[in-house]
Amino acid sequence: MEYRLLGRSGLKISMLTLGTMTFGGQGAFAKTGNTDMQGAQRQIDMCLDAGVNSIDTADIYSAGMSEEIIGEALTEGRREKLILGTKVRFPTGSKGPNERGLSRHHIVRACEDSLKRLRTDHIDLYWCHEWDGLTPLEETLAAFDDLTRSGKIGYVAVSNFSGWHVMKMIATAEREGLIRPVAQQIHYTLQAREAEYELLPIGVDQGLGSVIWSPLAGGLLSGKYRRGKPEPEGTRKAANWNEPPVRDVEALYNIVEALVEIAENRENTSPAQVALAWLLTRPSVSSLVIGARNEEQLAANLDAAQTILSTEEVSKLEAVSRPPLLYPYWHQLDSASDRLSAADLALIGPHLG
């Protein structure tokens, strides 16, 4: 297992992180899986044995039950071996008008509740689960700053922010002398490469580690979904879980066919492992959040840590999935390619030929 620095922080995180959206299986999250406490313990032990040192959850997953299961499962020395991350933004339990968002009121209360469910005295990595356009960032960051100084959280990060959201938070933190985010948790796959336009370049330029959620596009890149064949049963998509959206089905199948071809030309390699290995070659990527409905899926995903793609294989995947250059990037390619930074090249580099 490789360990990568999380952005400009001194925290080293395994390039694979255990995702726990399946833990609990309550409400809408039952569509993703139903892992009980015993199953959670086995998954955690499998990850620890593979060298994974990071676990990711959120207070909203199964209305807090994911956190509760993790809190019960992290016994017998497991807690101190793991970087524990959870998220704040959405309501958990109470539906009152102040039980959502990134206000000081909600952040402090949600943090205390998460600490109780997780049975721990600190959260290593606390994520803003989504943007809040109504709360001043000074208020949000001051609350995180206070929680950091009190020892209840270690690092702050953001998830599902746009490029200008991220930059506004960084600028506010630096202007006010408050805690600065160290990472961004984003959706990014061969099927959905929109993050390359702004978010990955920001990661490179601003020193934000990129942690990727749903790196197999909800199973679409696992090799189970094939052109002209019935959709597999027992999957998220079969349960009408519609993240991520698929805007071009034929393009998706072209990518899947490339993944299958590469996997078949290698020994003991699955299309899913190829898709995960490609992500680990991308700039600013620190870790991939891998979850699983069962231990077999988890074991297969963990093997991606040992999958190294050749230059030719990366080029094949690049050719079948590369997004077009939007304005102003096509203009920069034509007119400014003599003076591009590493952040610029995160998007434009593959187009230079």
RABELZI-V710123 format. One line per field, one symbol per residue. phi: phi as a letter, one per 40 degrees, with the letter a starting at -180 (. if undefined). psi: psi as a letter, one per 40 degrees, with the letter a starting at -180 (. if undefined). A space follows every 10 residues. Layout:
phi->???
psi->???
//
This chain:
phi->.cbbccgccc ccbccbbccb ccchgbgccc cciacccccc cccccccccc gcbbbbaacc cffgcdcccc dcccbfgcdc cbcbbabbic cbgcbccbca gbcddccccc ccccdcccfb cabcbbbcca cbcbcdcdcd cccccccccc gcbcbbabag ccdccccccc ccccccgbdb cbabbbcaad cbbdcccbcc dcdccbgbcb bbcfcbfggc bcgccbcgbc cccgbccccg cbbccbcacc cccccccccc cccccbcfbb dcccccccdc cccgccabcb bacaccccdc cccccbcbcc dccccccccc bdcccccccc ccccbbccbb cccdcdbcdc ccg
psi->hihihgbeie hhiiehhhif dehdfiaded deighadddd ddddddddde ehehhhaide hffedddddd dddgifedde eihhhiihdi ihcifidefi afiddddddd dddddddefi eihdhhhhdi ihedhhdddd ddddddddde edidiiiihf iidddddddd dddddefihh ieihhihhid dgfdeddddd dddddefhhh hhifeeffed eeedhiheii hiifidddef hfhiihegdd dddddddddd ddddeihfhi ddddddddde eiiehdihhh iididddddd ddeddehhii ddddddddde ehiihihedd ddddeeeefh idddedddde ed.
//
